[in-house]
């Protein structure tokens, strides 16, 4: 395997696994706090990535995007199961459960920003380069996942948040769109529209986080 590919995979695999795993864990944690312990009972309320990995969304799609040098990476894990019937206010609480994932990604982006500072202080240039690159990747993947998931398209988190705050008739329309949401997303990716939609948000947010820690 080409050395550049090995280096790219090595500096991406941990950020991707953490970003996707903790995103899903945040959903489960929020649901448990709001009264639904479904994820906990099924063993999904854990940071063990093996419990959340989806062979296609967590491994295949990010790997293919890496190999074709796509403008950005994204992926997904097995969705955390939530039983809305266990929530006190299903519509509002489901919106809170949904927003927990993107907020977790935002927190991780700042965490990787702090790790960049640690990497820059390593005396070994090779180690420093690897940690800085991994940290930058960590910021980027988390910002991408946050922005992507906030799109108001069900079943993305943004769609669920929107369904929780709009009138009932509009929420019902969003529910009807949900079975087709993933195919719409893939279609936008294939025609290049997804990059056009996300980039105006990804670049400024990533730059802002980097500016806080390294003045970039």
Residue pairs with C-beta under 8 A, 6 or more apart in sequence:
5 66
5 67
7 130
8 66
9 63
9 66
10 130
10 134
11 130
11 133
11 134
11 137
12 62
12 66
12 73
12 134
12 137
12 141
14 134
14 138
15 112
15 134
15 137
15 138
15 140
15 141
15 142
16 58
16 62
16 73
16 75
16 141
17 49
17 53
17 58
18 49
18 108
18 138
19 105
19 108
19 138
19 141
19 142
19 145
20 49
20 52
20 57
20 58
20 75
20 76
20 77
20 145
21 47
21 48
21 49
21 52
21 77
22 47
22 104
22 105
22 108
23 77
23 101
23 102
23 104
23 105
23 145
23 149
24 44
24 52
24 77
24 78
24 79
24 80
24 101
25 45
25 46
25 47
25 52
25 80
25 104
26 100
26 101
26 103
26 104
27 39
27 79
27 80
27 82
27 97
27 98
27 100
27 101
28 39
28 40
28 44
28 45
28 80
28 82
29 45
29 100
30 96
30 97
30 100
31 37
31 38
31 39
31 80
31 82
31 87
31 97
32 39
32 40
32 45
34 87
34 88
34 93
34 96
34 97
35 86
35 87
35 88
35 93
36 82
36 83
36 84
36 86
36 87
37 45
37 86
38 81
38 82
38 83
38 86
39 45
39 80
39 81
39 82
42 81
43 51
44 51
44 52
44 78
44 80
44 81
49 58
52 58
52 77
52 78
53 59
53 77
53 78
54 76
54 77
54 78
57 75
57 76
57 77
57 78
58 75
58 76
58 77
59 75
61 74
61 75
61 76
62 73
62 74
62 75
65 72
65 73
65 74
66 73
71 195
71 199
72 140
72 144
72 195
72 198
72 199
72 202
73 140
73 141
73 144
74 141
74 144
74 145
74 148
79 155
82 94
82 97
84 90
84 93
84 94
87 93
87 94
87 97
91 163
91 164
91 171
92 164
93 164
94 160
94 163
94 164
95 160
95 161
95 163
95 164
95 165
96 164
97 160
98 157
98 158
98 160
98 161
98 164
99 157
99 161
101 149
101 157
102 145
102 146
102 149
102 150
102 157
102 158
105 142
105 143
105 145
105 146
105 149
106 142
106 143
106 146
108 138
108 142
109 138
109 139
109 142
109 143
109 146
109 205
109 206
109 209
110 209
110 212
111 138
112 134
112 135
112 136
112 137
112 138
112 139
112 142
113 135
113 139
113 209
113 210
113 212
113 213
113 214
114 213
115 131
115 134
115 135
115 138
116 131
116 132
116 135
116 136
116 139
116 210
116 213
116 214
117 213
117 214
118 131
119 127
119 128
119 130
119 131
119 132
119 134
119 135
120 128
120 132
120 214
121 128
122 128
122 131
136 210
139 206
139 209
139 210
140 202
140 206
143 202
143 205
143 206
143 209
144 198
144 202
146 205
147 198
147 201
147 202
147 205
148 156
148 194
148 198
149 156
149 157
149 158
150 156
150 157
150 158
150 161
151 158
151 159
151 197
152 158
152 159
152 161
152 162
153 159
153 177
153 181
153 184
153 185
154 160
154 162
154 163
154 174
154 175
154 177
154 178
154 181
155 178
155 181
155 182
156 181
156 185
159 174
159 177
159 178
159 181
162 174
163 170
163 171
163 174
163 175
164 171
166 174
177 184
185 194
188 194
188 197
207 216
210 216
